[in-house]
Amino acid sequence: MSADFYGYEDLLSEEERKTLLKARDFMRTEVKPLVNSYWARGEFPRELIGKFRELGLAGVAYEGYGDPLPRGSHLLTGMLAAEYSRVDPSVATFFGVHNGLAMYSVYAGGDQEQRDRWLPAMAAMDKIGAFAMTEPLGGSDVAGGMRTTAKREGDTWVLNGAKQWIGNATFADLVVVWARDVDDNRVKGFVVETPADGFVPVKIENKVAFRIVENAEITLSDVRVPEANRLRNIRSFRDVAEILRATRGGVAWQALGVMIGAYEAALAYAKERKQFGKPIAGFQLVQDLLVKSLGNITASWGMLVQLARLQDAGIFRDEQSSLAKAFVTARMREVVAWCRELLGGNGIVLDYDVARFFADAEAIYSFEGTREMNTLIVGKAVTGQSAFV
């Protein structure tokens, strides 16, 4: 029985469904055989970049930059994000950072010349992108507490500071760095083309989640960036927030994919694992765990379908994407715990996949705005009162 219990995939057009099935086949044949060994080693399988390039889906969300594919709906791009995470959320995050945060920063924050300069190579995955906002001493307070600085000197900007938890940064070709202009105190965006003097990424080790993602701490020491690489349509943090609003929904779709992956692995295990002379799928308490998981998946899927429709209509609001991120990631946490419980001791080893989903869920729960911060965004919208401090 499919995890798509209510047939949400049937809402896609025939052409979009073909695209989704293309991604599904790629993830199952090219990615799934690699992920557990690379997760154990804490390394990203860089040979997948060339295969992702052949897949040709990086530009599907961007009009004019995903040829020969037409621009996909938000429903398609959301389901693609879930499809990647259904096999491995770390690989999905590599793709999401590149295709979402980095490319969308250029698409929304750059002018036409900048879009034409960088997006074709990014859509073809000839250039890999990264998005550098989070800092070692700051997290949720990034809007007012950004410490990385930018100082203009003629036609050049000089960047100084540090960034942390930056996915893809160890091998990215184009890194979108956010910094505060020392002259007007406004946050601006810069595309750093690597390698660059003074730009030093160091891989973060000893993670217990997202081990395949090569997160880095970046030191910026007098990194010189031409004025031509300043994103022209970013004038304040309000513009940055618009980018995060659009990409936050993608994280919720990733969380849905994690739920589906864990549920499918647990269901397959329950059908095969025998205790007391029969498959454990025939026991009431096991079925209870599976049905609760399926309920969370189905409810989350419904919320995200409507969010995608609002996005396609151009009328979705910040609090709507925040509610989706907060709600779906919380449901994801429940599902991976139930699935790990179902597997018993086998739920803590990589061989059965659930352990990887269980660990990686913690990263998704926290990034792109914690549950608490997204709750306050929604709380302000429904009460009219700000509870931020």
Disulfide bonds with the S-S distance in Angstrom:
none
